[in-house]
Amino acid sequence: MPKCKIQGETIENLGSRRELGAADMRRIDEGIVREVDGFTTDIGTVCKECAPIYDRALLEADKTYLLGTPKERRREVKRLIKTPSFVRSIIQEQTRAEIEQVMADLELKFPLTKPFLVNLRGLFRPFITKIAPPLTSAPPQQGVLDSTKASACLLDDERSSAFIEALIVKLRKLESTRNSIEVIDAGCGPIPIFGLIAAMKSPKANVTCLEANPESAAIAEEIIEQLGLGDRIKVEYTDATTYKHNRKIDLLISETMYAGLVNEPQIQIMRNLAPQVKAKGEIIPEEITVEAGLIKPFHIAGHPLVKHNTTGGIQLLDDHFEISPMTVTRFTRDQLAQSISIELDTSDLKRRGQYYMTIGSTVLLGKNLQGEPLSLEDIASTITAPHVIPHPIEIHPGITKKVTLEYEPGTNGRTLEPTASSI
């Protein structure tokens, strides 16, 4: 099979430039229905994806050798398509146009699907040209995701779709009352999608993205620069739990959480940044509740089904509960100081033996585009779905009255140890 002269891709369905253009424009009325993924030129075969590069090289060669011979123009085209900076600039230009089109049509696509988000994440790859290996060999600090895991979070479709929709709704609300909108995206990761959406959807938005992982911060900064948004969005390599902004915040968004509010610093970030938000400013999420329940061990109740997504495997525990999940702690912008305190009444349990506590969350983000409450609950996501604390609890019917646990948000979940009590 022929290969693309520019990037070496294999071409399976070779056709003409006219056929490719007609297929792209869906001009089936001309009788051209054959699917083609490459075409023949006077410098060799070119794949569909590289067509804009070849077309631009041809245009530049015509400008340079306006009065030149076909041989001189052909030589200039060959030179340009072998120049990495030229090829990269055209790819990035095309990608910018695609991203801008995606952002323009975003409201028409809710709820966002996984294929859509996969495509969106893929669009950012051409902008990551300088950073391949990690910038540091040190492991991320507690609560800070590495860049690969952080990037995968975008593909958690139900969660990402809801956060993005809430963001667009709150931007619209602020635009009607503000001349400028000061936006903070705390924990932006390598693809600062919330900051990019804010800047591209609202010309009033001035965005600051906070990121504690140096590799993720560097990738985010490069994406922003390559998109030409460096004057609207800046990236701060900093700890969002201590960061002080230089002006009052209109909109704060942070998605730095795990179910049960363990492992990640969502509440510590909110404790620091929520007081910096204007009285009539907006915060996403608006409310997070922690829920706790009790299950039998798997060797008795059976191993649960596991749903796998881009952020890991999630156990589906609905049929395993002896005590169904109940709300134990609630966090809002005005209620952030408390620790998480759990007390489950076990006096009605009949079976003697081991049990395990589960913790999960419900997250209220705001309203959707129809004005209805927009929350994350009953979805298989690592930020909401109940997960098991791997510390067995011995229950004695008639003796054990309750199971308790208290911990600070952000605590490593593996260190939690619920306690059974007869009092």
C-alpha positions in Angstrom: 0.0 0.0 0.0 1.2 3.5 -0.7 2.4 5.7 2.2 1.9 9.4 2.7 4.9 11.5 1.6 4.4 13.9 4.5 3.9 11.7 7.6 4.3 8.2 6.4 0.7 7.0 7.1 -0.5 4.0 5.0 -3.2 4.9 2.5 -5.8 2.2 1.9 -8.2 3.9 -0.5 -6.2 6.0 -2.9 -8.1 8.5 -5.1 -7.8 11.9 -6.6 -7.7 15.3 -4.9 -11.1 16.1 -6.4 -12.6 12.9 -5.0 -11.3 13.6 -1.6 -12.6 17.2 -1.6 -16.0 16.1 -2.9 -16.2 13.4 -0.2 -15.3 16.0 2.5 -17.9 18.3 1.3 -20.5 15.4 1.0 -21.1 16.4 -2.7 -22.8 13.1 -3.5 -25.0 14.9 -6.0 -22.0 14.9 -8.4 -22.0 11.1 -8.3 -18.8 10.8 -6.3 -19.5 8.4 -3.5 -16.2 6.5 -3.2 -14.6 6.8 0.2 -10.9 7.9 -0.2 -8.3 8.5 2.4 -5.4 9.8 0.2 -4.6 11.1 -3.3 -1.8 11.3 -5.8 0.2 14.4 -6.4 3.3 15.3 -8.5 5.4 14.8 -5.3 4.0 11.5 -4.3 0.9 10.3 -2.4 -0.6 12.4 0.4 -3.1 11.1 3.1 -6.4 12.8 3.9 -5.1 14.2 7.2 -2.1 15.8 5.5 -4.1 17.4 2.6 -4.1 20.8 4.3 -0.3 20.7 4.7 0.1 19.9 1.0 -2.4 22.5 -0.1 -0.6 25.2 2.0 2.8 24.1 0.7 1.5 24.4 -2.8 0.1 27.9 -2.1 3.4 29.1 -0.5 5.4 27.7 -3.4 3.2 29.5 -5.9 3.8 32.7 -4.0 7.5 32.2 -3.8 8.0 31.1 -7.5 5.2 33.1 -9.1 7.2 33.4 -12.3 9.2 30.2 -11.7 9.1 26.8 -13.5 6.9 23.9 -12.3 10.1 22.1 -11.3 11.1 25.0 -9.0 7.6 25.0 -7.4 7.7 21.3 -7.0 11.1 21.5 -5.3 9.7 24.2 -2.9 6.7 22.0 -2.0 9.0 19.1 -1.2 11.2 21.3 1.0 8.2 22.7 2.9 6.6 19.3 3.7 9.9 18.1 5.1 10.2 21.2 7.3 9.0 20.1 10.8 8.1 23.7 11.9 6.0 24.3 8.8 4.1 20.9 9.1 3.5 21.5 12.9 2.2 25.1 12.3 -0.4 23.8 9.7 -1.5 21.0 12.0 -1.9 23.3 14.9 -3.8 25.9 12.8 -6.2 23.2 11.6 -6.6 21.9 15.1 -7.3 25.3 16.5 -10.1 25.7 14.0 -11.5 22.3 14.9 -11.4 23.0 18.7 -13.1 26.4 18.1 -15.8 24.7 16.1 -16.3 22.1 18.8 -16.5 24.8 21.5 -19.0 26.8 19.4 -21.3 23.9 19.2 -20.9 22.6 22.7 -24.4 23.5 24.0 -25.9 21.3 21.2 -24.2 18.1 22.4 -25.2 17.6 26.0 -25.0 15.1 27.5 -21.5 14.7 26.1 -20.6 11.1 25.1 -17.4 9.3 25.6 -16.6 9.2 21.8 -17.1 13.0 21.7 -14.7 13.5 24.7 -12.1 11.0 23.2 -12.2 13.1 20.1 -11.9 16.4 22.1 -8.9 15.1 24.1 -7.3 13.8 20.9 -7.5 17.3 19.4 -5.0 18.6 21.9 -2.3 16.2 21.1 -0.7 18.3 18.2 -0.1 21.1 20.7 2.0 18.9 23.0 5.3 19.2 21.2 7.9 19.9 23.8 7.0 17.6 26.7 7.4 13.8 26.3 9.0 12.4 29.5 7.9 13.6 32.9 9.7 16.8 34.0 10.4 15.3 37.4 11.2 11.8 38.6 9.7 12.5 42.0 6.3 10.9 42.6 3.4 13.3 42.9 2.6 14.5 46.4 -0.5 13.2 48.3 -3.6 14.3 46.5 -1.9 15.3 43.3 -2.6 13.2 40.2 0.1 12.4 37.6 -0.5 13.9 34.2 -1.7 10.6 32.6 -4.3 9.9 35.2 -5.4 13.6 35.2 -5.8 13.5 31.4 -7.9 10.3 31.7 -10.4 12.1 33.9 -11.7 14.1 30.9 -13.0 10.8 29.5 -15.2 10.0 32.5 -18.2 11.1 30.3 -21.1 11.6 32.8 -18.9 13.5 35.2 -17.1 15.7 32.6 -20.4 16.4 30.8 -22.1 17.6 34.0 -19.1 19.8 35.1 -18.9 21.4 31.6 -22.6 22.1 31.4 -22.7 23.6 34.9 -19.7 25.8 33.9 -21.5 27.1 30.7 -24.7 27.9 32.7 -22.8 29.9 35.3 -20.8 31.7 32.7 -24.0 32.8 31.0 -25.4 34.0 34.3 -22.3 36.0 35.2 -22.0 37.5 31.7 -25.4 39.3 32.2 -24.1 41.1 35.3 -20.3 41.5 34.9 -18.1 43.5 32.6 -15.3 41.0 33.2 -15.3 37.6 34.8 -12.4 36.4 37.0 -12.3 32.6 36.7 -10.2 30.2 38.8 -9.8 26.6 37.7 -8.2 24.9 40.7 -6.4 21.6 39.8 -6.6 22.0 36.0 -4.5 19.0 35.0 -2.6 18.8 31.7 -5.7 19.6 29.6 -7.2 22.7 31.3 -10.6 22.1 29.7 -12.6 24.2 32.1 -10.3 27.2 31.7 -10.3 26.8 27.9 -14.1 26.6 27.7 -14.5 29.6 29.9 -12.1 31.7 27.7 -13.5 30.4 24.4 -17.2 30.7 25.4 -17.0 34.1 27.1 -14.9 37.1 25.9 -15.3 38.6 29.4 -13.5 35.7 31.1 -10.0 36.1 32.5 -8.8 32.7 33.6 -6.2 31.5 36.0 -5.5 27.7 36.1 -3.9 26.3 39.2 -1.9 23.1 39.1 0.4 21.4 41.6 2.0 18.8 39.3 4.8 20.5 37.4 4.5 18.2 34.3 0.7 18.9 34.1 1.2 22.6 34.5 3.8 22.7 31.8 1.6 20.8 29.3 -1.4 23.0 30.2 0.7 26.1 29.6 1.9 24.9 26.2 -1.7 24.0 25.1 -2.9 27.5 26.0 0.0 29.2 24.2 -0.4 27.1 21.1 -4.1 28.0 21.0 -3.2 31.7 21.2 -5.0 32.2 24.5 -2.0 33.2 26.5 -3.4 36.7 27.1 -6.7 35.3 28.5 -5.5 32.3 30.4 -2.5 31.9 32.7 -1.3 28.8 34.4 0.1 28.9 38.0 2.3 26.0 39.1 1.2 26.3 42.7 -0.7 24.6 45.6 -4.3 25.6 45.3 -4.8 25.0 49.1 -2.6 28.0 49.9 -2.8 30.2 46.7 -3.9 33.8 47.1 -5.4 35.5 44.1 -4.7 39.1 43.4 -8.4 40.1 43.0 -11.8 38.8 44.0 -13.0 35.7 42.1 -16.2 35.6 40.1 -16.3 31.9 39.3 -14.4 29.1 41.0 -14.4 25.6 39.7 -12.5 22.7 41.1 -12.8 19.0 40.4 -10.2 17.5 42.7 -12.1 14.9 44.6 -12.6 11.2 45.2 -15.7 9.5 46.5 -16.0 10.0 50.3 -13.7 13.0 49.9 -10.6 10.9 50.6 -7.2 11.1 48.8 -7.7 14.5 47.1 -7.7 18.0 48.5 -11.2 19.3 47.3 -12.3 20.6 50.6 -8.9 22.1 51.5 -8.9 23.9 48.2 -12.4 25.2 48.9 -11.5 26.3 52.4 -8.7 28.4 50.9 -10.4 29.8 47.7 -14.1 30.0 48.6 -13.5 33.0 50.9 -11.8 34.8 48.0 -15.0 34.5 45.8 -17.3 37.5 45.6 -20.5 37.4 47.7 -22.5 36.9 44.5 -19.9 34.9 42.7 -20.3 31.3 41.6 -18.7 28.0 42.8 -18.7 24.6 41.2 -19.6 22.3 42.8 -22.2 24.0 45.0 -22.5 21.1 47.5 -20.9 17.8 48.3 -22.3 15.2 50.6 -20.5 12.2 52.0 -22.5 9.0 52.4 -21.7 5.9 54.4 -23.1 2.4 54.5 -22.2 -1.2 55.6 -21.8 -4.4 53.5 -21.2 -8.0 54.2 -17.8 -9.4 53.1 -17.6 -10.6 49.5 -17.0 -14.2 50.4 -20.6 -14.2 51.9 -22.4 -11.7 49.6 -20.5 -12.6 46.4 -18.1 -10.5 44.5 -19.7 -7.5 42.9 -19.7 -6.6 39.3 -17.0 -4.1 38.3 -17.5 -1.4 35.8 -14.3 -0.2 34.2 -13.9 3.3 33.0 -10.9 5.6 32.2 -10.3 6.4 35.9 -10.3 2.8 37.1 -12.6 -0.1 38.1 -15.7 0.7 40.1 -17.5 -2.0 42.2 -21.3 -2.0 41.8 -22.3 -2.6 45.4 -26.1 -2.0 45.2 -27.0 -5.6 46.2 -24.5 -5.9 49.0 -25.7 -3.4 51.6 -26.8 -4.4 55.1 -27.1 -0.7 55.9 -27.9 1.4 52.9 -25.7 4.5 52.2 -26.9 7.6 54.2 -25.8 11.1 54.2 -23.4 11.8 57.1 -21.7 15.1 56.3 -22.6 18.0 54.0 -20.2 20.7 52.5 -21.2 24.0 51.0 -19.3 27.3 50.5 -20.5 28.3 54.0 -19.9 24.9 55.6 -16.3 23.8 55.0 -14.7 23.7 58.4 -16.0 20.4 59.7 -14.4 17.0 59.6 -16.3 13.9 58.2 -18.1 12.2 61.1 -19.8 8.8 60.6 -22.0 6.9 63.0 -24.0 3.9 61.8 -26.6 2.2 64.0 -25.9 -1.5 63.9 -28.3 -2.6 66.6 -30.7 -4.3 64.1 -28.0 -6.5 62.5 -28.6 -10.2 63.1 -25.4 -11.9 61.7 -22.3 -12.1 63.8 -19.1 -11.6 62.0 -17.2 -9.2 59.8 -18.6 -6.2 57.9 -17.1 -3.4 55.9 -17.9 0.3 55.7 -18.4 2.0 52.4 -18.1 5.7 51.7 -19.3 7.6 48.7 -20.5 11.1 47.6 -23.3 13.0 45.9 -22.1 16.2 44.1 -24.5 19.1 43.3 -22.9 21.2 40.5 -25.6 23.8 39.9 -28.3 23.8 37.2 -28.3 22.4 33.7 -29.2 24.3 30.5 -32.9 23.7 31.2 -32.7 25.2 34.7 -33.0 21.9 36.5 -30.7 20.7 39.3 -27.5 19.2 37.9 -26.0 16.6 40.3 -23.7 13.6 40.2 -25.4 10.7 41.9 -26.1 7.1 41.1 -23.4 7.1 38.4 -20.3 4.8 38.2 -17.7 7.4 38.7 -14.7 7.4 41.1 -15.9 10.8 42.6 -19.3 9.5 43.7 -19.6 5.7 43.7 -19.4 4.0 47.1 -16.1 2.2 47.7 -15.1 -0.2 50.4 -12.8 0.8 53.3 -10.4 -2.2 53.5 -10.6 -2.6 57.2 -13.0 -5.3 58.6 -15.4 -4.5 61.4 -16.4 -7.2 63.9 -20.1 -7.0 64.7 -21.7 -8.9 67.7 -25.6 -8.8 67.5 -27.1 -7.4 70.7 -23.7 -6.1 71.8 -22.4 -3.9 69.0 -24.6 -0.8 68.9 -22.8 1.4 66.4 -19.9 1.8 64.0 -18.1 5.1 63.9 -15.4 6.8 61.9 -14.1 10.3 61.8 -11.5 11.7 59.4 -10.4 14.9 57.8 -11.2 15.4 54.1 -8.3 14.5 51.8 -7.1 11.7 54.1 -5.6 8.7 52.4 -8.5 6.3 52.2 -6.4 3.2 52.9 -5.5 4.5 56.4 -9.2 4.8 57.6 -10.2 2.3 60.4 -13.9 2.3 61.5 -14.5 1.3 65.1 -17.3 -0.9 66.5 -18.8 0.3 69.8 -21.2 -1.2 72.4 -22.1 2.2 73.8 
